[in-house]
Amino acid sequence: MENALKKLNSKGVPITVDEIEHNCQRKKKRKGGCFGCGEKGHFMDSYPIIAKEEKKRRHKLKKKKKEQRERHKALVIIGKWVDVSSDEDYHKKHSHKPTSRKSSSTS
């Protein structure tokens, strides 16, 4: 096991024996039962207080993600608009209009 830990640590994965043991204990605790207390026979959603808090938390996360998506869409649209208007301004300033020159030709 120590060799495996050394390999992981050398690859930039900082992990200790205590962390592995803790994860194993958590898996045993919740296997086939409640994620909150680990007991069998019920699930976490049967705790009304926790379920209500979880529902509020999820609602806030959904709302926040929706706001972030809308903000991102707006920034993309504004960015495209700015790019287009910048291109138009550039072309107006740098357009090469033919000037009428009178050529003086001697015959």
ZATORZA-520815 format. One record per residue: residue in one letter; z, x, y of N, C-alpha, C in turn. Coordinates in steps of 0.001 Angstrom, whole numbers, plus 500000, padded with zeros to 6 digits. Example, Ala and Ser with C-alpha at 12.3 -4.5 7.8 and 13.67 -1.06 7.14 Angstrom:
2
  aa    n_pz    n_px    n_py   ca_pz   ca_px   ca_py    c_pz    c_px    c_py
   A  507800  513190  494310  507800  512300  495500  507800  513200  496700
   S  507080  512850  497750  507140  513670  498940  507870  512900  500030
This chain:
107
  aa    n_pz    n_px    n_py   ca_pz   ca_px   ca_py    c_pz    c_px    c_py
   M  500000  500824  498811  500000  500000  500000  500000  500871  501256
   E  500690  501991  501204  500735  502871  502366  499359  503440  502684
   N  498575  503728  501650  497214  504228  501884  496370  503185  502608
   A  496522  501932  502194  495769  500855  502843  496177  500723  504303
   L  497485  500825  504574  497963  500750  505957  497426  501913  506787
   K  497404  503111  506204  496885  504272  506923  495410  504082  507264
   K  494647  503527  506307  493223  503293  506557  493028  502286  507685
   L  493823  501205  507636  493715  500191  508694  494094  500781  510047
   N  495193  501517  510078  495638  502114  511338  494620  503115  511868
   S  493986  503864  510977  492989  504841  511428  491744  504164  511987
   K  491497  502924  511555  490335  502179  512060  490681  501348  513293
   G  491885  501539  513820  492257  500843  515048  492933  499508  514825
   V  493406  499243  513602  494108  497997  513315  495587  498335  513163
   P  496370  498175  514237  497787  498520  514143  498555  497452  513365
   I  499051  497807  512205  499784  496857  511375  500877  497611  510627
   T  501998  496937  510411  503124  497559  509714  503447  496765  508462
   V  504294  497358  507612  504722  496685  506381  505499  495424  506729
   D  506325  495487  507777  507114  494321  508189  506218  493144  508564
   E  505118  493421  509239  504196  492346  509625  503565  491702  508398
   I  503220  492513  507420  502624  491977  506191  503634  491107  505456
   E  504880  491583  505342  505923  490807  504668  506187  489500  505404
   H  506220  489564  506735  506460  488361  507539  505356  487328  507307
   N  504109  487780  507279  502990  486862  507041  503074  486236  505659
   C  503459  487020  504657  503593  486489  503292  504686  485430  503234
   Q  505806  485680  503911  506900  484713  503932  506475  483420  504615
   R  505723  483523  505705  505250  482330  506409  504323  481510  505524
   K  503441  482201  504789  502518  481490  503905  503275  480754  502814
   K  504288  481411  502232  505081  480771  501183  505831  479571  501745
   K  506356  479720  502953  507150  478667  503577  506333  477403  503809
   R  505092  477553  504256  504315  476377  504623  503336  475919  503550
   K  503291  476587  502438  502311  476246  501408  502583  474834  500877
   G  501632  473948  501103  501722  472590  500589  502698  471701  501319
   G  503130  472086  502485  504085  471257  503201  503847  471268  504693
   C  504916  470997  505389  504885  470873  506843  504683  472236  507499
   F  503824  472290  508516  503623  473538  509250  504807  473820  510171
   G  505591  472802  510487  506741  472987  511366  507945  473566  510657
   C  508350  472933  509530  509558  473382  508844  509286  473957  507460
   G  508113  473715  506897  507767  474260  505592  508150  473377  504418
   E  508843  472284  504684  509269  471398  503596  508091  470600  503069
   K  508159  470294  501777  507110  469478  501170  507464  468011  501341
   G  506439  467171  501259  506670  465739  501331  506302  465114  502664
   H  506093  465905  503658  505666  465374  504953  504859  466446  505680
   F  504226  466012  506751  503433  466934  507552  503955  466929  508975
   M  503529  467890  509736  504031  468067  511093  503770  466848  511970
   D  502671  466139  511725  502357  464984  512573  503322  463826  512371
   S  504197  463905  511355  505168  462835  511158  506391  463017  512056
   Y  506490  464128  512756  507538  464305  513751  507029  463709  515053
   P  507574  462592  515489  507016  461921  516671  507086  462759  517948
   I  508160  463488  518150  508301  464270  519381  507279  465402  519402
   I  507172  466116  518301  506229  467227  518233  504799  466707  518333
   A  504523  465601  517653  503172  465042  517678  502786  464635  519098
   K  503712  464032  519826  503434  463606  521197  503173  464817  522091
   E  503993  465852  521950  503804  467064  522744  502478  467742  522396
   E  502158  467765  521105  500905  468377  520659  499706  467603  521210
   K  499812  466282  521221  498721  465461  521744  498510  465744  523234
   K  499604  465876  523984  499494  466198  525408  498858  467566  525609
   R  499297  468530  524790  498775  469889  524912  497279  469919  524622
   R  496871  469225  523574  495444  469188  523221  494623  468515  524311
   H  495175  467444  524888  494472  466740  525962  494273  467667  527163
   K  495323  468415  527506  495215  469351  528625  494170  470421  528342
   L  494153  470929  527109  493168  471950  526744  491746  471411  526828
   K  491540  470184  526325  490205  469585  526390  489765  469414  527840
   K  490692  468940  528670  490379  468725  530080  490038  470053  530758
   K  490828  471085  530457  490591  472400  531050  489244  472962  530607
   K  488917  472827  529317  487638  473324  528811  486474  472577  529451
   K  486636  471260  529630  485575  470474  530257  485363  470933  531700
   E  486461  471161  532423  486352  471640  533798  485663  473002  533848
   Q  486003  473879  532898  485376  475200  532858  483878  475085  532589
   R  483492  474189  531670  482066  473994  531381  481334  473479  532612
   E  481927  472504  533293  481294  471932  534482  481167  472986  535582
   R  482213  473800  535760  482178  474858  536767  481081  475862  536428
   H  480981  476210  535153  479957  477164  534721  478556  476598  534965
   K  478353  475322  534626  477049  474697  534856  476691  474725  536338
   A  477681  474409  537189  477434  474399  538629  477069  475791  539125
   L  477776  476802  538638  477475  478170  539056  476088  478600  538606
   V  475688  478183  537415  474352  478523  536926  473295  477868  537806
   I  473502  476601  538130  472541  475884  538976  472474  476525  540361
   I  473644  476833  540930  473672  477474  542248  472993  478837  542182
   G  473267  479574  541116  472642  480889  540956  471138  480791  540895
   K  470625  479805  540170  469173  479621  540085  468612  479233  541444
   W  469328  478363  542155  468874  477922  543468  468831  479099  544436
   V  469869  479939  544404  469918  481102  545287  468792  482062  544945
   D  468548  482282  543663  467458  483172  543257  466116  482669  543759
   V  465876  481376  543603  464598  480800  544029  464454  480895  545537
   S  465510  480534  546276  465402  480580  547733  465281  482021  548213
   S  465932  482954  547538  465802  484367  547908  464381  484843  547678
   D  463799  484425  546570  462412  484796  546286  461474  484232  547345
   E  461710  482976  547737  460857  482360  548749  460991  483096  550079
   D  462235  483431  550463  462455  484161  551708  461772  485521  551659
   Y  461874  486182  550540  461263  487499  550386  459751  487397  550542
   H  459164  486402  549892  457713  486255  549953  457249  485864  551356
   K  458054  485084  552062  457681  484721  553429  457693  485946  554333
   K  458688  486800  554155  458813  487984  555001  457778  489037  554656
   H  457426  489131  553392  456566  490217  552948  455172  489768  552522
   S  454795  488587  552925  453457  488148  552525  452430  488882  553378
   H  451371  489237  552752  450312  489977  553432  449224  488996  553838
   K  449287  488635  555091  448271  487724  555603  447133  488561  556163
   P  445934  488192  555856  444807  488967  556398  444723  488770  557908
   T  444637  489854  558592  444510  489782  560044  443038  489825  560396
   S  442718  489149  561438  441301  489124  561820  441018  490352  562667
   R  440290  491231  562110  439895  492444  562821  438406  492355  563122
   K  438141  492706  564285  436724  492739  564647  436239  494142  564362
   S  435298  494205  563523  434784  495530  563194  433738  495918  564223
   S  433880  497080  564676  432897  497570  565645  431856  498358  564884
   S  430754  497750  564749  429678  498434  564036  428607  498824  565038
   T  428198  499992  564947  427149  500485  565837  425839  500497  565093
   S  424866  499917  565704  423567  499931  565062  422556  500646  565886
